[in-house]
Amino acid sequence: MKTVLRWPMKRTHTLQAVAMLAIASACARDRSDTRAVTMEVDSAGIRIITSAETEVGLARWSVNDSPTVTIGLADGDPAYQFFRIGGLTRLDSGQIVVANGGTNEVRFYSSDGLHQATAGGPGEGLGEYNGMRGLWRLEGDSILVEDALNGRMHLYVADGRLVRSWPLMELRQYVTPPPVGRFDDGRWLVQTSRSIGEPPDPIVFIGLLVAYSLDSAADTLAEVPGGPAYWEQVENYVRRLPAPFATSIHVAMSSDRVFAGNGASFEVRVLDSHGQTQALWRLDSPPRSVTAADIAADKAALLDLMRTDDQRRQLERTYNLVPMPEVMPAYSKLLVDRTGWLWVEEYYAAGDPHREYIVFSADGRPAARVLLPPEFDVRQVGDDFILGIWLDEATGVEYVRQYGLERSSAAG
């Protein structure tokens, strides 16, 4: 059994002097020599790369104002109506595949958004779903879709044909979580969790990064500190309370590296496929204080989403019972693009329609900032496009949108 790797203490013993890190970028147009980047190596041999937060020289990549492809309807043909999209991807052909959790269907669309085929549907038979929860693109434009409650994986080819199904592995007492992704050697990475403490007292979640394959046992690679959870005793049961501005576990991966963190500071841990920590990528960014105005705006935005008086009363109780943190998390999502570069979504509060990413090149240097269209949740980044879900706040209808992406040269 592999020894579990835990996050080391913040204090490190520097083995070499802090020096300017001059690393050739994989893409010369994103190179910048005007931002201070330092490197130190701790006693475990982990490279700590720290970048100063500055706009000087940082490229501003642009996203088109209008989408190049939009798929979705509020009314009309059911093949274009979405609800609880569980995953989506664009294939090399330009085809777009969507896992629509609301109907337990896998839908295939042409590069210009025309419906081509539908697979799946609710049920327990071969190719049917009970709790569709995720979709992943594999080699050769094949598509893997998780059938969570039936405990299966379904593999499709690009024309919508089901070619294989197999049972999921059970991981401890948990329902098998959806994969984060797959390594080059065929193993899957999943994220489960354990907790410290017992309700109704506050608890802290710890993320477990677990690798497995169909012919090998599960192997815990690393543990990731998570965030707090709070509870309220209600008669004979406890109710979990939302925790505003709380840190949580974020994981993303390429075919041979894992990126993980909790946003407590602007630090991302880089691990190899066996769970060994290779580097810490840090941005020297001062934390944002949580003010009374922030709390009021956050509560107001969430109250607007509540549909019943009981939901509103529960939300009011949450803000009265849960301790508010002094600072906001540094980030709220990690995403790896097709080139292996890491996109880090800066934390945004409820009610803020815009999401902004800082993109790190493969060597750990910040390369660009990208401002996304309002209410757009990016799920895939290609060389010249981004694909994701846009929610119409007025109607609650989900749409699949693709925008053009221009990876422009560094500013200044």
BALUMGU-893751 format. One record per residue (C-alpha): residue in three letters; z, x, y. Coordinates in nm, 3 decimals, decimal comma. Example, Ala and Ser with C-alpha at 12.3 -4.5 7.8 and 13.67 -1.06 7.14 Angstrom:
REM BALUMGU-893751
<res: Ala Z: 0,780 X: 1,230 Y: -0,450>
<res: Ser Z: 0,714 X: 1,367 Y: -0,106>
END
This chain:
REM BALUMGU-893751
<res: Met Z: 0,000 X: 0,000 Y: 0,000>
<res: Lys Z: -0,099 X: 0,140 Y: 0,335>
<res: Thr Z: 0,177 X: 0,219 Y: 0,581>
<res: Val Z: 0,169 X: -0,031 Y: 0,866>
<res: Leu Z: 0,087 X: 0,127 Y: 1,200>
<res: Arg Z: 0,293 X: -0,003 Y: 1,489>
<res: Trp Z: 0,238 X: 0,051 Y: 1,858>
<res: Pro Z: 0,408 X: 0,379 Y: 1,960>
<res: Met Z: 0,649 X: 0,402 Y: 2,250>
<res: Lys Z: 0,491 X: 0,428 Y: 2,593>
<res: Arg Z: 0,639 X: 0,774 Y: 2,656>
<res: Thr Z: 0,405 X: 1,046 Y: 2,531>
<res: His Z: 0,424 X: 1,423 Y: 2,504>
<res: Thr Z: 0,115 X: 1,566 Y: 2,666>
<res: Leu Z: -0,048 X: 1,843 Y: 2,462>
<res: Gln Z: -0,304 X: 1,932 Y: 2,721>
<res: Ala Z: -0,311 X: 1,916 Y: 3,095>
<res: Val Z: -0,440 X: 1,601 Y: 3,252>
<res: Ala Z: -0,796 X: 1,676 Y: 3,354>
<res: Met Z: -1,099 X: 1,502 Y: 3,488>
<res: Leu Z: -1,288 X: 1,349 Y: 3,200>
<res: Ala Z: -1,659 X: 1,418 Y: 3,233>
<res: Ile Z: -1,828 X: 1,246 Y: 2,943>
<res: Ala Z: -2,200 X: 1,186 Y: 2,931>
<res: Ser Z: -2,270 X: 0,817 Y: 2,928>
<res: Ala Z: -2,495 X: 0,668 Y: 2,664>
<res: Cys Z: -2,682 X: 0,501 Y: 2,946>
<res: Ala Z: -2,750 X: 0,723 Y: 3,246>
<res: Arg Z: -2,796 X: 0,434 Y: 3,485>
<res: Asp Z: -2,428 X: 0,339 Y: 3,440>
<res: Arg Z: -2,296 X: 0,689 Y: 3,498>
<res: Ser Z: -2,052 X: 0,729 Y: 3,788>
<res: Asp Z: -1,889 X: 1,052 Y: 3,900>
<res: Thr Z: -1,697 X: 0,894 Y: 4,187>
<res: Arg Z: -1,423 X: 0,721 Y: 3,984>
<res: Ala Z: -1,121 X: 0,919 Y: 3,873>
<res: Val Z: -1,090 X: 0,925 Y: 3,494>
<res: Thr Z: -0,818 X: 1,131 Y: 3,327>
<res: Met Z: -0,745 X: 1,212 Y: 2,965>
<res: Glu Z: -0,430 X: 1,321 Y: 2,790>
<res: Val Z: -0,347 X: 1,359 Y: 2,422>
<res: Asp Z: -0,008 X: 1,251 Y: 2,288>
<res: Ser Z: 0,190 X: 1,411 Y: 2,007>
<res: Ala Z: 0,010 X: 1,197 Y: 1,745>
<res: Gly Z: -0,330 X: 1,317 Y: 1,864>
<res: Ile Z: -0,420 X: 0,988 Y: 2,030>
<res: Arg Z: -0,649 X: 1,023 Y: 2,332>
<res: Ile Z: -0,522 X: 0,830 Y: 2,634>
<res: Ile Z: -0,803 X: 0,763 Y: 2,880>
<res: Thr Z: -0,690 X: 0,628 Y: 3,216>
<res: Ser Z: -0,932 X: 0,510 Y: 3,483>
<res: Ala Z: -0,842 X: 0,445 Y: 3,845>
<res: Glu Z: -0,914 X: 0,092 Y: 3,961>
<res: Thr Z: -1,175 X: 0,123 Y: 4,231>
<res: Glu Z: -1,499 X: -0,049 Y: 4,322>
<res: Val Z: -1,663 X: 0,276 Y: 4,430>
<res: Gly Z: -1,947 X: 0,358 Y: 4,193>
<res: Leu Z: -1,874 X: 0,068 Y: 3,957>
<res: Ala Z: -2,194 X: -0,119 Y: 3,876>
<res: Arg Z: -2,224 X: -0,489 Y: 3,945>
<res: Trp Z: -2,420 X: -0,641 Y: 3,661>
<res: Ser Z: -2,571 X: -0,974 Y: 3,752>
<res: Val Z: -2,607 X: -1,298 Y: 3,562>
<res: Asn Z: -2,889 X: -1,535 Y: 3,655>
<res: Asp Z: -2,790 X: -1,830 Y: 3,873>
<res: Ser Z: -2,966 X: -2,073 Y: 3,638>
<res: Pro Z: -2,958 X: -2,070 Y: 3,257>
<res: Thr Z: -3,273 X: -1,970 Y: 3,071>
<res: Val Z: -3,184 X: -2,209 Y: 2,786>
<res: Thr Z: -2,963 X: -2,519 Y: 2,790>
<res: Ile Z: -2,889 X: -2,723 Y: 2,478>
<res: Gly Z: -2,686 X: -3,043 Y: 2,498>
<res: Leu Z: -2,685 X: -3,407 Y: 2,597>
<res: Ala Z: -2,412 X: -3,646 Y: 2,709>
<res: Asp Z: -2,603 X: -3,934 Y: 2,549>
<res: Gly Z: -2,911 X: -3,957 Y: 2,330>
<res: Asp Z: -3,021 X: -3,768 Y: 2,020>
<res: Pro Z: -2,707 X: -3,676 Y: 1,817>
<res: Ala Z: -2,867 X: -3,341 Y: 1,726>
<res: Tyr Z: -2,811 X: -3,236 Y: 2,088>
<res: Gln Z: -2,457 X: -3,372 Y: 2,131>
<res: Phe Z: -2,174 X: -3,119 Y: 2,083>
<res: Phe Z: -1,803 X: -3,159 Y: 2,030>
<res: Arg Z: -1,557 X: -2,882 Y: 1,936>
<res: Ile Z: -1,813 X: -2,603 Y: 1,904>
<res: Gly Z: -1,659 X: -2,357 Y: 1,658>
<res: Gly Z: -1,907 X: -2,075 Y: 1,703>
<res: Leu Z: -2,261 X: -1,988 Y: 1,802>
<res: Thr Z: -2,497 X: -1,695 Y: 1,787>
<res: Arg Z: -2,850 X: -1,592 Y: 1,881>
<res: Leu Z: -3,064 X: -1,428 Y: 1,613>
<res: Asp Z: -3,319 X: -1,149 Y: 1,666>
<res: Ser Z: -3,595 X: -1,412 Y: 1,667>
<res: Gly Z: -3,428 X: -1,585 Y: 1,962>
<res: Gln Z: -3,312 X: -1,875 Y: 1,744>
<res: Ile Z: -2,972 X: -2,017 Y: 1,837>
<res: Val Z: -2,731 X: -2,136 Y: 1,565>
<res: Val Z: -2,433 X: -2,358 Y: 1,650>
<res: Ala Z: -2,133 X: -2,460 Y: 1,437>
<res: Asn Z: -2,045 X: -2,806 Y: 1,572>
<res: Gly Z: -1,690 X: -2,863 Y: 1,452>
<res: Gly Z: -1,678 X: -3,225 Y: 1,564>
<res: Thr Z: -1,936 X: -3,326 Y: 1,303>
<res: Asn Z: -1,891 X: -3,031 Y: 1,059>
<res: Glu Z: -2,260 X: -2,944 Y: 1,100>
<res: Val Z: -2,448 X: -2,615 Y: 1,134>
<res: Arg Z: -2,739 X: -2,670 Y: 1,371>
<res: Phe Z: -3,044 X: -2,449 Y: 1,419>
<res: Tyr Z: -3,245 X: -2,443 Y: 1,744>
<res: Ser Z: -3,557 X: -2,261 Y: 1,853>
<res: Ser Z: -3,551 X: -1,992 Y: 2,122>
<res: Asp Z: -3,629 X: -2,258 Y: 2,384>
<res: Gly Z: -3,357 X: -2,495 Y: 2,261>
<res: Leu Z: -3,547 X: -2,738 Y: 2,038>
<res: His Z: -3,363 X: -2,868 Y: 1,732>
<res: Gln Z: -3,510 X: -2,734 Y: 1,406>
<res: Ala Z: -3,264 X: -2,811 Y: 1,126>
<res: Thr Z: -2,913 X: -2,931 Y: 1,047>
<res: Ala Z: -2,702 X: -2,824 Y: 0,748>
<res: Gly Z: -2,358 X: -2,922 Y: 0,626>
<res: Gly Z: -2,172 X: -3,236 Y: 0,718>
<res: Pro Z: -1,824 X: -3,366 Y: 0,632>
<res: Gly Z: -1,704 X: -3,365 Y: 0,272>
<res: Glu Z: -1,588 X: -3,148 Y: -0,015>
<res: Gly Z: -1,915 X: -3,096 Y: -0,201>
<res: Leu Z: -2,137 X: -2,789 Y: -0,203>
<res: Gly Z: -2,240 X: -2,704 Y: 0,152>
<res: Glu Z: -2,008 X: -2,965 Y: 0,304>
<res: Tyr Z: -1,717 X: -2,895 Y: 0,538>
<res: Asn Z: -1,361 X: -2,998 Y: 0,597>
<res: Gly Z: -1,254 X: -2,811 Y: 0,908>
<res: Met Z: -1,547 X: -2,596 Y: 1,027>
<res: Arg Z: -1,382 X: -2,315 Y: 1,220>
<res: Gly Z: -1,616 X: -2,025 Y: 1,291>
<res: Leu Z: -1,966 X: -1,877 Y: 1,264>
<res: Trp Z: -2,078 X: -1,514 Y: 1,231>
<res: Arg Z: -2,419 X: -1,348 Y: 1,229>
<res: Leu Z: -2,474 X: -1,093 Y: 0,949>
<res: Glu Z: -2,749 X: -0,848 Y: 0,860>
<res: Gly Z: -3,101 X: -0,982 Y: 0,842>
<res: Asp Z: -3,022 X: -1,283 Y: 1,060>
<res: Ser Z: -2,814 X: -1,451 Y: 0,791>
<res: Ile Z: -2,529 X: -1,673 Y: 0,910>
<res: Leu Z: -2,180 X: -1,710 Y: 0,766>
<res: Val Z: -1,978 X: -2,026 Y: 0,841>
<res: Glu Z: -1,614 X: -2,089 Y: 0,750>
<res: Asp Z: -1,509 X: -2,409 Y: 0,572>
<res: Ala Z: -1,138 X: -2,374 Y: 0,649>
<res: Leu Z: -0,961 X: -2,661 Y: 0,473>
<res: Asn Z: -1,189 X: -2,649 Y: 0,169>
<res: Gly Z: -1,113 X: -2,275 Y: 0,156>
<res: Arg Z: -1,474 X: -2,151 Y: 0,139>
<res: Met Z: -1,739 X: -1,948 Y: 0,313>
<res: His Z: -2,102 X: -2,066 Y: 0,329>
<res: Leu Z: -2,396 X: -1,827 Y: 0,380>
<res: Tyr Z: -2,724 X: -1,949 Y: 0,534>
<res: Val Z: -3,059 X: -1,795 Y: 0,614>
<res: Ala Z: -3,237 X: -1,856 Y: 0,942>
<res: Asp Z: -3,430 X: -2,165 Y: 0,827>
<res: Gly Z: -3,103 X: -2,348 Y: 0,751>
<res: Arg Z: -3,101 X: -2,305 Y: 0,372>
<res: Leu Z: -2,763 X: -2,254 Y: 0,204>
<res: Val Z: -2,792 X: -1,950 Y: -0,024>
<res: Arg Z: -2,434 X: -1,882 Y: -0,133>
<res: Ser Z: -2,075 X: -2,009 Y: -0,118>
<res: Trp Z: -1,752 X: -1,842 Y: -0,225>
<res: Pro Z: -1,377 X: -1,913 Y: -0,202>
<res: Leu Z: -1,158 X: -1,762 Y: 0,065>
<res: Met Z: -0,872 X: -1,531 Y: -0,019>
<res: Glu Z: -0,520 X: -1,655 Y: 0,052>
<res: Leu Z: -0,322 X: -1,429 Y: 0,281>
<res: Arg Z: 0,051 X: -1,476 Y: 0,229>
<res: Gln Z: 0,172 X: -1,823 Y: 0,318>
<res: Tyr Z: -0,095 X: -1,878 Y: 0,583>
<res: Val Z: -0,415 X: -2,073 Y: 0,564>
<res: Thr Z: -0,669 X: -1,795 Y: 0,562>
<res: Pro Z: -0,753 X: -1,724 Y: 0,927>
<res: Pro Z: -1,112 X: -1,695 Y: 1,046>
<res: Pro Z: -1,257 X: -1,343 Y: 1,037>
<res: Val Z: -1,272 X: -1,135 Y: 1,353>
<res: Gly Z: -1,577 X: -0,966 Y: 1,205>
<res: Arg Z: -1,700 X: -0,735 Y: 0,929>
<res: Phe Z: -1,693 X: -0,358 Y: 0,890>
<res: Asp Z: -1,990 X: -0,146 Y: 0,781>
<res: Asp Z: -1,839 X: -0,112 Y: 0,433>
<res: Gly Z: -1,837 X: -0,491 Y: 0,381>
<res: Arg Z: -1,466 X: -0,556 Y: 0,437>
<res: Trp Z: -1,365 X: -0,844 Y: 0,661>
<res: Leu Z: -1,104 X: -0,815 Y: 0,934>
<res: Val Z: -0,874 X: -1,110 Y: 0,999>
<res: Gln Z: -0,578 X: -1,159 Y: 1,228>
<res: Thr Z: -0,265 X: -1,334 Y: 1,103>
<res: Ser Z: 0,085 X: -1,319 Y: 1,252>
<res: Arg Z: 0,454 X: -1,302 Y: 1,183>
<res: Ser Z: 0,736 X: -1,393 Y: 1,416>
<res: Ile Z: 1,068 X: -1,248 Y: 1,523>
<res: Gly Z: 1,337 X: -1,514 Y: 1,570>
<res: Glu Z: 1,375 X: -1,874 Y: 1,460>
<res: Pro Z: 1,319 X: -2,198 Y: 1,654>
<res: Pro Z: 1,466 X: -2,353 Y: 1,856>
<res: Asp Z: 1,550 X: -2,007 Y: 1,996>
<res: Pro Z: 1,265 X: -1,819 Y: 2,165>
<res: Ile Z: 1,051 X: -1,618 Y: 1,924>
<res: Val Z: 0,801 X: -1,335 Y: 1,962>
<res: Phe Z: 0,476 X: -1,329 Y: 1,768>
<res: Ile Z: 0,346 X: -1,008 Y: 1,607>
<res: Gly Z: -0,021 X: -0,997 Y: 1,512>
<res: Leu Z: -0,119 X: -0,852 Y: 1,174>
<res: Leu Z: -0,466 X: -0,702 Y: 1,138>
<res: Val Z: -0,565 X: -0,742 Y: 0,773>
<res: Ala Z: -0,879 X: -0,614 Y: 0,599>
<res: Tyr Z: -1,009 X: -0,757 Y: 0,271>
<res: Ser Z: -1,320 X: -0,795 Y: 0,061>
<res: Leu Z: -1,414 X: -1,022 Y: -0,227>
<res: Asp Z: -1,335 X: -0,752 Y: -0,483>
<res: Ser Z: -1,029 X: -0,583 Y: -0,329>
<res: Ala Z: -0,676 X: -0,676 Y: -0,227>
<res: Ala Z: -0,579 X: -0,746 Y: 0,132>
<res: Asp Z: -0,464 X: -0,441 Y: 0,327>
<res: Thr Z: -0,259 X: -0,465 Y: 0,647>
<res: Leu Z: -0,410 X: -0,211 Y: 0,887>
<res: Ala Z: -0,192 X: -0,250 Y: 1,197>
<res: Glu Z: 0,050 X: -0,468 Y: 1,387>
<res: Val Z: -0,015 X: -0,587 Y: 1,741>
<res: Pro Z: 0,267 X: -0,699 Y: 1,973>
<res: Gly Z: 0,199 X: -1,052 Y: 2,088>
<res: Gly Z: 0,374 X: -1,288 Y: 2,323>
<res: Pro Z: 0,668 X: -1,527 Y: 2,339>
<res: Ala Z: 0,699 X: -1,886 Y: 2,222>
<res: Tyr Z: 0,955 X: -2,140 Y: 2,342>
<res: Trp Z: 1,081 X: -2,457 Y: 2,177>
<res: Glu Z: 1,255 X: -2,779 Y: 2,265>
<res: Gln Z: 1,483 X: -2,967 Y: 2,027>
<res: Val Z: 1,361 X: -3,328 Y: 2,005>
<res: Glu Z: 1,583 X: -3,544 Y: 1,782>
<res: Asn Z: 1,532 X: -3,406 Y: 1,429>
<res: Tyr Z: 1,247 X: -3,161 Y: 1,500>
<res: Val Z: 1,150 X: -2,887 Y: 1,743>
<res: Arg Z: 0,849 X: -2,903 Y: 1,971>
<res: Arg Z: 0,669 X: -2,590 Y: 2,082>
<res: Leu Z: 0,635 X: -2,561 Y: 2,458>
<res: Pro Z: 0,335 X: -2,401 Y: 2,628>
<res: Ala Z: 0,423 X: -2,071 Y: 2,796>
<res: Pro Z: 0,245 X: -2,037 Y: 3,131>
<res: Phe Z: 0,119 X: -1,687 Y: 3,220>
<res: Ala Z: 0,233 X: -1,556 Y: 2,879>
<res: Thr Z: 0,082 X: -1,257 Y: 2,701>
<res: Ser Z: -0,093 X: -1,315 Y: 2,369>
<res: Ile Z: -0,279 X: -1,120 Y: 2,102>
<res: His Z: -0,643 X: -1,027 Y: 2,165>
<res: Val Z: -0,868 X: -0,861 Y: 1,905>
<res: Ala Z: -1,239 X: -0,773 Y: 1,897>
<res: Met Z: -1,441 X: -0,538 Y: 1,683>
<res: Ser Z: -1,769 X: -0,358 Y: 1,626>
<res: Ser Z: -1,889 X: -0,251 Y: 1,282>
<res: Asp Z: -1,661 X: 0,054 Y: 1,275>
<res: Arg Z: -1,395 X: 0,008 Y: 1,547>
<res: Val Z: -1,125 X: -0,244 Y: 1,634>
<res: Phe Z: -1,003 X: -0,315 Y: 1,987>
<res: Ala Z: -0,663 X: -0,480 Y: 2,029>
<res: Gly Z: -0,397 X: -0,552 Y: 2,290>
<res: Asn Z: -0,183 X: -0,823 Y: 2,444>
<res: Gly Z: -0,261 X: -0,794 Y: 2,815>
<res: Ala Z: 0,097 X: -0,703 Y: 2,912>
<res: Ser Z: -0,070 X: -0,413 Y: 3,094>
<res: Phe Z: -0,432 X: -0,313 Y: 3,128>
<res: Glu Z: -0,435 X: -0,118 Y: 2,803>
<res: Val Z: -0,658 X: -0,160 Y: 2,499>
<res: Arg Z: -0,592 X: 0,017 Y: 2,171>
<res: Val Z: -0,892 X: 0,153 Y: 1,980>
<res: Leu Z: -0,855 X: 0,178 Y: 1,600>
<res: Asp Z: -1,094 X: 0,298 Y: 1,331>
<res: Ser Z: -1,187 X: 0,083 Y: 1,032>
<res: His Z: -0,881 X: 0,204 Y: 0,840>
<res: Gly Z: -0,634 X: 0,112 Y: 1,114>
<res: Gln Z: -0,579 X: 0,461 Y: 1,252>
<res: Thr Z: -0,533 X: 0,461 Y: 1,629>
<res: Gln Z: -0,798 X: 0,676 Y: 1,793>
<res: Ala Z: -0,747 X: 0,611 Y: 2,162>
<res: Leu Z: -0,581 X: 0,407 Y: 2,434>
<res: Trp Z: -0,807 X: 0,285 Y: 2,713>
<res: Arg Z: -0,618 X: 0,208 Y: 3,031>
<res: Leu Z: -0,706 X: 0,087 Y: 3,377>
<res: Asp Z: -0,459 X: 0,192 Y: 3,644>
<res: Ser Z: -0,434 X: -0,156 Y: 3,790>
<res: Pro Z: -0,120 X: -0,291 Y: 3,960>
<res: Pro Z: 0,007 X: -0,615 Y: 3,804>
<res: Arg Z: -0,034 X: -0,943 Y: 3,991>
<res: Ser Z: 0,295 X: -1,110 Y: 4,075>
<res: Val Z: 0,347 X: -1,472 Y: 3,970>
<res: Thr Z: 0,426 X: -1,661 Y: 4,290>
<res: Ala Z: 0,554 X: -2,013 Y: 4,350>
<res: Ala Z: 0,205 X: -2,105 Y: 4,468>
<res: Asp Z: 0,057 X: -1,974 Y: 4,141>
<res: Ile Z: 0,300 X: -2,186 Y: 3,938>
<res: Ala Z: 0,225 X: -2,497 Y: 4,144>
<res: Ala Z: -0,151 X: -2,446 Y: 4,114>
<res: Asp Z: -0,128 X: -2,382 Y: 3,740>
<res: Lys Z: 0,077 X: -2,696 Y: 3,684>
<res: Ala Z: -0,152 X: -2,907 Y: 3,903>
<res: Ala Z: -0,461 X: -2,791 Y: 3,715>
<res: Leu Z: -0,305 X: -2,876 Y: 3,379>
<res: Leu Z: -0,175 X: -3,212 Y: 3,501>
<res: Asp Z: -0,533 X: -3,303 Y: 3,587>
<res: Leu Z: -0,621 X: -3,260 Y: 3,218>
<res: Met Z: -0,341 X: -3,484 Y: 3,091>
<res: Arg Z: -0,458 X: -3,830 Y: 2,986>
<res: Thr Z: -0,128 X: -4,016 Y: 2,944>
<res: Asp Z: 0,199 X: -4,046 Y: 3,134>
<res: Asp Z: 0,384 X: -3,910 Y: 2,830>
<res: Gln Z: 0,170 X: -3,594 Y: 2,832>
<res: Arg Z: 0,238 X: -3,549 Y: 3,203>
<res: Arg Z: 0,615 X: -3,588 Y: 3,151>
<res: Gln Z: 0,608 X: -3,331 Y: 2,871>
<res: Leu Z: 0,419 X: -3,087 Y: 3,093>
<res: Glu Z: 0,674 X: -3,134 Y: 3,373>
<res: Arg Z: 0,953 X: -3,064 Y: 3,121>
<res: Thr Z: 0,775 X: -2,748 Y: 3,011>
<res: Tyr Z: 0,775 X: -2,606 Y: 3,362>
<res: Asn Z: 1,145 X: -2,691 Y: 3,397>
<res: Leu Z: 1,248 X: -2,539 Y: 3,062>
<res: Val Z: 1,027 X: -2,234 Y: 3,012>
<res: Pro Z: 1,116 X: -1,914 Y: 3,204>
<res: Met Z: 0,830 X: -1,798 Y: 3,422>
<res: Pro Z: 0,725 X: -1,431 Y: 3,393>
<res: Glu Z: 0,734 X: -1,212 Y: 3,700>
<res: Val Z: 0,377 X: -1,087 Y: 3,659>
<res: Met Z: 0,054 X: -1,226 Y: 3,516>
<res: Pro Z: -0,116 X: -1,077 Y: 3,210>
<res: Ala Z: -0,381 X: -0,818 Y: 3,286>
<res: Tyr Z: -0,651 X: -0,974 Y: 3,069>
<res: Ser Z: -0,717 X: -1,278 Y: 2,855>
<res: Lys Z: -1,006 X: -1,192 Y: 2,619>
<res: Leu Z: -1,181 X: -0,900 Y: 2,448>
<res: Leu Z: -1,547 X: -0,908 Y: 2,345>
<res: Val Z: -1,780 X: -0,641 Y: 2,203>
<res: Asp Z: -2,148 X: -0,656 Y: 2,296>
<res: Arg Z: -2,443 X: -0,557 Y: 2,081>
<res: Thr Z: -2,435 X: -0,196 Y: 2,204>
<res: Gly Z: -2,069 X: -0,157 Y: 2,105>
<res: Trp Z: -1,941 X: -0,169 Y: 2,463>
<res: Leu Z: -1,616 X: -0,354 Y: 2,527>
<res: Trp Z: -1,599 X: -0,650 Y: 2,767>
<res: Val Z: -1,248 X: -0,723 Y: 2,898>
<res: Glu Z: -1,196 X: -1,057 Y: 3,071>
<res: Glu Z: -0,957 X: -1,024 Y: 3,363>
<res: Tyr Z: -0,679 X: -1,281 Y: 3,347>
<res: Tyr Z: -0,755 X: -1,604 Y: 3,529>
<res: Ala Z: -0,513 X: -1,886 Y: 3,601>
<res: Ala Z: -0,570 X: -2,253 Y: 3,518>
<res: Gly Z: -0,800 X: -2,415 Y: 3,770>
<res: Asp Z: -0,994 X: -2,097 Y: 3,845>
<res: Pro Z: -1,355 X: -2,175 Y: 3,745>
<res: His Z: -1,478 X: -1,813 Y: 3,757>
<res: Arg Z: -1,430 X: -1,552 Y: 3,488>
<res: Glu Z: -1,490 X: -1,184 Y: 3,558>
<res: Tyr Z: -1,526 X: -0,906 Y: 3,304>
<res: Ile Z: -1,485 X: -0,531 Y: 3,325>
<res: Val Z: -1,720 X: -0,358 Y: 3,081>
<res: Phe Z: -1,615 X: -0,030 Y: 2,918>
<res: Ser Z: -1,873 X: 0,208 Y: 2,772>
<res: Ala Z: -1,828 X: 0,350 Y: 2,422>
<res: Asp Z: -1,642 X: 0,654 Y: 2,559>
<res: Gly Z: -1,370 X: 0,443 Y: 2,726>
<res: Arg Z: -1,490 X: 0,454 Y: 3,088>
<res: Pro Z: -1,529 X: 0,137 Y: 3,295>
<res: Ala Z: -1,900 X: 0,095 Y: 3,358>
<res: Ala Z: -1,946 X: -0,239 Y: 3,532>
<res: Arg Z: -1,807 X: -0,568 Y: 3,657>
<res: Val Z: -1,972 X: -0,896 Y: 3,564>
<res: Leu Z: -1,898 X: -1,231 Y: 3,731>
<res: Leu Z: -1,984 X: -1,525 Y: 3,507>
<res: Pro Z: -2,104 X: -1,869 Y: 3,615>
<res: Pro Z: -1,826 X: -2,127 Y: 3,674>
<res: Glu Z: -1,675 X: -2,295 Y: 3,364>
<res: Phe Z: -1,876 X: -2,070 Y: 3,129>
<res: Asp Z: -1,715 X: -1,922 Y: 2,817>
<res: Val Z: -1,927 X: -1,630 Y: 2,691>
<res: Arg Z: -1,946 X: -1,586 Y: 2,313>
<res: Gln Z: -2,226 X: -1,330 Y: 2,265>
<res: Val Z: -2,369 X: -1,053 Y: 2,482>
<res: Gly Z: -2,712 X: -0,905 Y: 2,410>
<res: Asp Z: -2,914 X: -0,638 Y: 2,586>
<res: Asp Z: -3,044 X: -0,879 Y: 2,849>
<res: Phe Z: -2,869 X: -1,211 Y: 2,787>
<res: Ile Z: -2,532 X: -1,378 Y: 2,749>
<res: Leu Z: -2,477 X: -1,685 Y: 2,533>
<res: Gly Z: -2,184 X: -1,923 Y: 2,547>
<res: Ile Z: -2,039 X: -2,267 Y: 2,608>
<res: Trp Z: -2,042 X: -2,450 Y: 2,938>
<res: Leu Z: -1,805 X: -2,745 Y: 2,977>
<res: Asp Z: -1,888 X: -3,026 Y: 3,218>
<res: Glu Z: -1,541 X: -3,090 Y: 3,359>
<res: Ala Z: -1,640 X: -3,433 Y: 3,490>
<res: Thr Z: -1,747 X: -3,568 Y: 3,150>
<res: Gly Z: -1,584 X: -3,328 Y: 2,903>
<res: Val Z: -1,923 X: -3,269 Y: 2,740>
<res: Glu Z: -1,998 X: -2,926 Y: 2,589>
<res: Tyr Z: -2,332 X: -2,752 Y: 2,636>
<res: Val Z: -2,477 X: -2,433 Y: 2,490>
<res: Arg Z: -2,620 X: -2,212 Y: 2,762>
<res: Gln Z: -2,801 X: -1,881 Y: 2,770>
<res: Tyr Z: -2,831 X: -1,676 Y: 3,090>
<res: Gly Z: -3,030 X: -1,365 Y: 3,170>
<res: Leu Z: -2,821 X: -1,048 Y: 3,220>
<res: Glu Z: -2,929 X: -0,754 Y: 3,435>
<res: Arg Z: -2,750 X: -0,428 Y: 3,362>
<res: Ser Z: -2,800 X: -0,278 Y: 3,705>
<res: Ser Z: -2,728 X: 0,078 Y: 3,816>
<res: Ala Z: -2,396 X: 0,190 Y: 3,962>
<res: Ala Z: -2,312 X: 0,097 Y: 4,318>
<res: Gly Z: -2,236 X: 0,338 Y: 4,596>
END
